[in-house]
Structures are given as structure tokens and as C-alpha cells.
Amino acid sequence: PIWARFLDGKLDLQTAFWGYLVGGTLVVCFGSMVLGLFKWWEEGYIYSMALGVFVISNRVWASASNYIKEKHKKDQPVVWGILTQCVCALNALSMVAILYDVIFN
């Protein structure tokens, strides 16, 4: 199944990026914010959002790493893999900044 390939980091880069990093992150963040509307969840939504963002970014990073390895073997450009890893890092760093703001402010 596609989910298992994603978790193994073996999903093709395009699907991992657009399907999971862009689409999946939007779904996770929106779902977490909807949960945040309930009184019983309070600020817990930010932690579920952070967990989702970190897991998705990590697995897309793994797919990008596999993409880079495959392109190196074929002696082809690896720019899309590197750019994807940059987006993953920025995505995770922005979540760290949000967590810092929530925890310490």
C-alpha cells in the first residue's frame, strides 16, 4: 500500500512531496485546529499538529534521500531531492518555532 511505502521512505518523490508534505500537512494542521476548538482538547492540538508535521517531514525527507541515491546511480541531477529536503527542514523548523512560542509565551 502507498501508506506503507511512504512510511518506509520508498514512495516516489512527487507523490511524497505533493501528496503528503503539502496535502497531508494541510489535513493534519486543519484537523488539529478543529480539535483545538473543543474545550477538552485546549492547547493539546498544537502537540498533535507538531507530531504530524514532524512525522510527515521525516518520511518525505527519507523519500528525498532515496531519490537522491537513485539519481546519483544514474548520474542525473539531484536538485529536486535537495530542494525537497530544504522544504522539509524549513517545515520542521517552523513547527519548532511555533512550539517554542506556545510553550514559552
Buried (B, 14 or more C-beta within 10 A) or exposed (E): EEEEBBBEBEBBBEBBBEBBBBEBBEEBBEBBEEBBEEEEBEEEBBBBBBEBBBBBBEBBBBBBBBBBEBBEEEEEEBEBBEEBBEBBEEBBEEBEEBBEEEEEE
